[in-house]
Amino acid sequence: MGRMRTRDTEHPQAKLDHGGIATIMPSEFTSGFELIVDGTPQSHVDLDDPTHLHFEYIVRMGAVIDQLPDGPLTTVHLGAGALTIPRYIDATRPGSRQQVIEWEAPLAQLVREHLPLPKGASIRIRIGDARDGVKRLPEALVGTCDLVVSDVYSGAQTPAHLTSIEFYREVSQLLAPEGVLLINVADGPGLAFARRQVATVAEVLPEVAVLADTQVLKGRRFGNLVVAASASPLPTEWLPRLLAAGPHPAKIAQGAEVRAFVQGARVVTDADAVASPRPDASLFLR
């Protein structure tokens, strides 16, 4: 999560199907550009250095991806934004095959035009709902994906139908036996939503780790938690040292800590799923 931005007609914009506005603006704090949707920062991209990951939770996703076995990856991304993670994988894992499902065609077109993908990148963008899109992917992807990333937001919230056990069961079918699912979960004090998400994912993929800023993981402030899950033991041997070193110091919870984290949390089903909490506007002021 970042800071709230005002609309600026001097920068490239697109009106989205849901009525909002997407804008691409130069970053005020570092090199590269930010994609802003309805005032909420969604992505940061550095065209000159795709390995430059600016947002904290994206840095943590990158740290997990770096632990995966060497070589090209077969990946599916639910939610496109400005394609930060697909660009990172293309730069660090040449030859990777990547599929991206994005709901907003105008957003995808805006990004393609003003933040073009590297030449030769094997990144295919499919337009549609993430859950429906998973079912429409080529059958050859089922059971073969090294990585699936779920980072879907409508404005500042994850839609309810992308938070249930039924959804995670569908997504898990894409994974290879040692494949990893990465989920961006945003939540506030108490972490009621995040606890239910972790409990739900763990019912489908039993090996789970949670990466976040220590204060966020303790439920003291709103922020992003990265949930990593797999049917096989996660490759996390070096992660605690990497996360503690920064540039954004964080913690990884595994094993007993995850079991304590989800204690008493109910699994989310399609029948009772809700969207992720909406952050207070003041969160984006910095």
Sequence and secondary structure as in RCSB ss.txt:
>XXXX:A:sequence
MGRMRTRDTEHPQAKLDHGGIATIMPSEFTSGFELIVDGTPQSHVDLDDPTHLHFEYIVRMGAVIDQLPDGPLTT
VHLGAGALTIPRYIDATRPGSRQQVIEWEAPLAQLVREHLPLPKGASIRIRIGDARDGVKRLPEALVGTCDLVVS
DVYSGAQTPAHLTSIEFYREVSQLLAPEGVLLINVADGPGLAFARRQVATVAEVLPEVAVLADTQVLKGRRFGNL
VVAASASPLPTEWLPRLLAAGPHPAKIAQGAEVRAFVQGARVVTDADAVASPRPDASLFLR
>XXXX:A:secstr
        TTS EEE TTS EEEEEE SSSSSEEEEETTEEEEEE TT TT   SHHHHHHHHHHHHS SS  EE
EEE  TT HHHHHHHHHSTT EEEEEES HHHHHHHHHHS   TT  EEEEES HHHHHHHS GGGTTTEEEEEE
   BTTB  GGGSSHHHHHHHHTTEEEEEEEEEEEEE TT HHHHHHHHHHHHHS EEEEEE HHHHTTSS EEE
EEEEESS    TTHHHHHHHSSS  EEEETHHHHHHHTT     TTT        GGGG  
